[in-house]
Amino acid sequence: MTCLKIGDLVKLSSSGSGRASFRAGLIVEFLEKKCWRTEKLGIKVDWSKIDPEPHAVVLIGGDRRTIPVTDLEFVGER
């Protein structure tokens, strides 16, 4: 996995969740927050069972979206 950084162009990975896809976006910030993964943990949410995970704030068409880093892949060359 490539280490992502601010300014990278990214897209949803093919293994990412079933959310609506987008062509590409620009990472503008990183933060940590909890993400309940229903497909793995079930529908009954218990925030005490999970730790925060890295998320990227991605600028897509003028909108800022917070997406788990594990659901993103780098686009282009370094």
Phi, psi and omega per residue, in radians:
M1 nan 2.322 3.105
T2 -1.333 2.389 3.088
C3 -1.308 2.033 -3.102
L4 -1.420 2.673 3.113
K5 -2.508 2.880 3.111
I6 -1.034 2.356 -3.123
G7 1.709 -0.172 3.116
D8 -1.280 2.538 3.025
L9 -1.584 2.211 -3.051
V10 -2.339 2.883 3.006
K11 -2.486 2.909 3.073
L12 -1.126 2.371 3.117
S13 -1.264 2.752 3.135
S14 -1.145 -0.389 3.106
S15 -1.612 0.032 -3.132
G16 -1.160 3.006 -3.101
S17 -1.178 3.044 -3.016
G18 -1.405 0.407 3.129
R19 -1.212 2.824 3.097
A20 -1.011 2.347 -3.090
S21 -1.507 2.885 3.067
F22 -2.419 2.788 -3.106
R23 -1.158 -1.028 -3.140
A24 -2.872 2.776 3.106
G25 -2.595 2.909 -3.083
L26 -1.909 2.228 3.102
I27 -1.277 2.215 3.140
V28 -2.041 -0.199 -3.100
E29 -2.913 2.742 3.005
F30 -2.153 2.594 3.062
L31 -2.687 2.954 3.108
E32 -1.975 2.318 3.038
K33 -2.732 2.848 -3.132
K34 -1.448 2.582 -3.134
C35 -2.427 1.933 3.134
W36 -1.419 2.041 -3.116
R37 -1.702 1.653 -3.052
T38 -0.988 -0.664 -3.099
E39 -1.133 -0.425 3.127
K40 -1.801 -0.585 -2.978
L41 -1.881 -0.129 -3.137
G42 1.570 3.128 -3.031
I43 -1.552 -0.263 3.132
K44 -1.496 1.883 -3.057
V45 -1.380 2.289 3.046
D46 -2.408 1.625 -3.037
W47 -1.046 -0.388 -3.133
S48 -1.244 -0.266 -3.107
K49 -1.492 -0.174 -3.077
I50 -2.230 2.716 3.077
D51 -1.794 2.750 3.044
P52 -1.076 2.627 3.098
E53 -2.273 2.774 -3.113
P54 -1.162 2.376 3.053
H55 -2.225 2.649 3.043
A56 -1.955 2.442 2.970
V57 -1.580 2.056 -3.023
V58 -1.995 2.223 3.096
L59 -1.508 2.040 -3.093
I60 -2.274 1.923 3.105
G61 0.968 0.638 3.127
G62 1.564 -0.162 3.111
D63 -1.771 2.569 3.069
R64 -1.786 2.147 3.132
R65 -2.126 2.384 3.104
T66 -1.698 2.096 -3.008
I67 -2.301 2.363 3.074
P68 -1.006 2.373 -3.124
V69 -1.020 -0.585 -3.136
T70 -1.144 -0.300 3.139
D71 -1.670 0.102 -3.096
L72 -1.990 2.663 2.981
E73 -2.343 2.565 -3.139
F74 -1.195 2.462 3.097
V75 -2.046 2.269 3.060
G76 1.777 -2.818 -3.078
E77 -2.049 2.743 3.069
R78 -1.770 nan nan
